[in-house]
């Protein structure tokens, strides 16, 4: 199980202990960083238009590489194959319903549809 440390600043929190962040984690860090100064000053520091920064903070647009660099991030997109299912939508035996793996781990359920790596997350 992964332990997550949280820091509260002006009602916003973000996980600090994980190297890889979800989009929501990154947006919370961006909101936390923008809350230190005014949004206008942060947009000026990041060299992005104020409206664009507002759209990113509201979740309407994805952050640019320039904006990510200001908070110490870079973009890395990963696509994961969906696990195979039977015609009725239930996972097939021997294929993890979360990550789709078929070998190299132990099954933690009787139906052999959840691997030990995914059970820990």
C-alpha positions as CSV (number, residue, x, y, z in Angstrom):
1,X,0.0,0.0,0.0
2,X,1.4,3.4,-0.9
3,X,1.6,6.0,1.8
4,X,0.7,9.5,0.7
5,X,1.9,12.6,2.6
6,X,-0.3,15.7,2.2
7,X,0.5,19.3,2.6
8,X,-2.3,21.8,3.2
9,X,-1.9,25.4,1.9
10,X,-5.0,27.7,1.8
11,X,-7.3,24.7,1.8
12,X,-5.6,22.9,-1.1
13,X,-3.6,19.7,-0.7
14,X,-1.4,17.6,-2.9
15,X,0.4,14.3,-2.6
16,X,4.1,14.6,-2.2
17,X,5.4,11.1,-1.9
18,X,4.6,9.6,-5.4
19,X,6.9,10.3,-8.3
20,X,4.1,9.8,-10.9
21,X,1.1,12.0,-10.6
22,X,-2.4,11.8,-12.1
23,X,-3.8,14.8,-13.9
24,X,-5.9,15.7,-10.8
25,X,-2.7,15.5,-8.6
26,X,-0.9,17.8,-11.0
27,X,-3.8,20.3,-11.2
28,X,-3.9,20.4,-7.4
29,X,-0.2,21.2,-7.3
30,X,-0.7,23.8,-9.9
31,X,-3.6,25.3,-7.9
32,X,-1.5,25.2,-4.8
33,X,1.4,27.0,-6.6
34,X,-1.0,29.6,-8.1
35,X,-2.4,30.3,-4.6
36,X,0.9,31.4,-3.2
37,X,0.7,34.6,-5.3
38,X,-2.1,36.1,-7.3
39,X,-3.2,34.2,-10.4
40,X,-2.2,37.2,-12.5
41,X,1.4,37.2,-11.1
42,X,1.7,33.4,-11.6
43,X,0.5,33.7,-15.2
44,X,3.1,36.4,-15.8
45,X,5.8,34.3,-14.1
46,X,4.9,31.3,-16.3
47,X,4.7,33.5,-19.4
48,X,1.2,32.3,-20.2
49,X,-2.0,34.4,-20.8
50,X,-4.2,34.8,-17.7
51,X,-7.3,33.4,-19.4
52,X,-5.3,30.3,-20.4
53,X,-4.1,29.7,-16.8
54,X,-7.6,30.2,-15.5
55,X,-8.9,27.6,-18.0
56,X,-6.2,25.1,-16.9
57,X,-6.9,25.7,-13.2
58,X,-10.7,25.1,-13.9
59,X,-9.9,21.9,-15.8
60,X,-11.1,23.2,-19.2
61,X,-7.7,22.9,-20.9
62,X,-4.6,20.8,-20.5
63,X,-1.5,22.5,-19.2
64,X,1.2,23.4,-21.7
65,X,4.8,22.2,-21.4
66,X,5.8,25.7,-20.4
67,X,3.3,25.8,-17.5
68,X,4.3,22.3,-16.4
69,X,8.0,23.2,-16.4
70,X,7.3,26.1,-13.9
71,X,6.0,23.6,-11.3
72,X,8.7,21.0,-12.2
73,X,6.7,18.6,-14.3
74,X,6.9,17.2,-17.8
75,X,4.1,15.5,-19.8
76,X,4.2,11.7,-20.2
77,X,1.1,10.0,-21.6
78,X,0.6,6.3,-21.2
79,X,-2.1,4.3,-22.9
80,X,-3.1,1.0,-21.3
81,X,-4.8,-1.8,-23.1
82,X,-8.2,-2.7,-21.7
83,X,-8.5,-6.2,-20.3
84,X,-10.4,-8.8,-22.4
85,X,-13.9,-9.6,-21.3
86,X,-16.5,-12.2,-22.2
87,X,-19.5,-11.3,-24.3
88,X,-21.5,-10.5,-21.1
89,X,-18.8,-8.0,-19.9
90,X,-17.3,-10.1,-17.1
91,X,-13.5,-10.4,-17.1
92,X,-12.0,-13.6,-18.5
93,X,-10.4,-16.0,-16.1
94,X,-6.6,-15.7,-16.1
95,X,-6.6,-12.0,-17.3
96,X,-6.3,-9.3,-14.7
97,X,-9.4,-7.0,-14.9
98,X,-7.3,-3.9,-14.0
99,X,-4.0,-4.1,-15.9
100,X,-4.7,-7.0,-18.4
101,X,-1.7,-9.1,-17.4
102,X,-1.8,-12.8,-17.9
103,X,1.3,-14.0,-16.2
104,X,4.2,-13.1,-13.8
105,X,2.0,-12.4,-10.7
106,X,-0.2,-14.3,-8.3
107,X,-4.0,-14.2,-8.4
108,X,-5.6,-12.8,-5.3
109,X,-9.2,-13.8,-6.0
110,X,-10.8,-17.2,-6.7
111,X,-11.9,-16.1,-10.2
112,X,-8.3,-15.4,-11.3
113,X,-9.2,-11.9,-12.5
114,X,-7.2,-9.7,-10.1
115,X,-3.4,-9.9,-9.9
116,X,-1.3,-9.2,-6.8
117,X,0.2,-6.1,-8.3
118,X,-3.2,-4.5,-8.9
119,X,-4.5,-5.6,-5.5
120,X,-1.8,-3.6,-3.7
121,X,-2.8,-0.3,-5.5
